[in-house]
Amino acid sequence: MDFSELPVSAEWIIIYVFVALAIIVPIIAIIDVLRSKFKRPYDKAIWLLLILFFNLFGTILYFSLSRERKKPKS
């Protein structure tokens, strides 16, 4: 495939950026979940399922609500 054939209008650039964010941000959230320690043992599994099944919505929920559920770093 020749990349010169791809559409390059402003609308397509916005779509490309949104798709890239929809892929990259959940990957960052999954990495953060796997590295974090939570107060309850099943919280990690719940967050992973939320992020995997509700991609962008689960990621937004994770980053906004998970701080209070994590164990403090010592």
C-alpha positions in Angstrom: 0.0 0.0 0.0 1.3 3.4 -1.0 0.9 5.9 1.8 0.4 8.7 -0.7 -3.1 7.3 -1.4 -4.3 7.9 2.2 -6.7 10.9 2.7 -4.9 13.8 4.4 -7.7 16.3 5.0 -8.2 17.9 8.5 -11.1 15.5 9.3 -9.0 12.5 8.6 -6.2 13.8 10.7 -8.6 14.2 13.6 -9.9 10.7 13.1 -6.3 9.3 13.0 -5.4 11.0 16.2 -8.6 9.8 18.0 -8.0 6.2 16.9 -4.3 6.4 18.0 -5.4 7.7 21.4 -8.1 5.0 21.7 -5.4 2.4 21.3 -2.5 4.0 23.2 -4.3 5.3 26.3 -5.9 1.9 27.3 -2.5 0.2 26.9 -1.0 2.7 29.3 -3.9 2.1 31.7 -3.4 -1.7 31.5 0.3 -1.3 32.3 -0.6 0.9 35.3 -3.1 -1.6 36.6 -0.6 -4.5 36.3 2.1 -2.5 38.2 -0.2 -1.2 40.9 -1.1 -2.7 44.2 -4.7 -2.4 45.4 -6.3 -2.6 48.8 -8.5 -5.5 47.8 -7.1 -8.4 45.8 -9.9 -8.6 43.2 -9.7 -4.8 42.3 -6.9 -5.5 39.8 -9.0 -8.0 37.9 -12.1 -5.7 37.9 -10.1 -2.8 36.5 -8.5 -5.0 33.8 -11.9 -6.3 32.7 -13.4 -2.8 32.7 -10.6 -1.4 30.6 -10.7 -4.4 28.1 -14.4 -4.5 27.6 -15.2 -0.7 27.8 -12.1 0.5 26.1 -12.0 4.3 26.4 -14.8 4.6 29.0 -13.1 2.1 31.3 -9.8 3.9 30.9 -11.4 7.2 31.9 -13.1 5.6 34.9 -9.8 4.0 35.9 -7.8 7.1 35.8 -10.4 9.1 37.7 -11.4 6.6 40.4 -8.5 4.3 41.0 -6.3 6.6 43.2 -8.4 6.1 46.3 -8.4 2.3 45.8 -4.6 1.9 45.5 -2.4 1.1 48.4 -0.1 4.0 49.3 3.5 3.6 48.2 5.9 3.0 51.1 
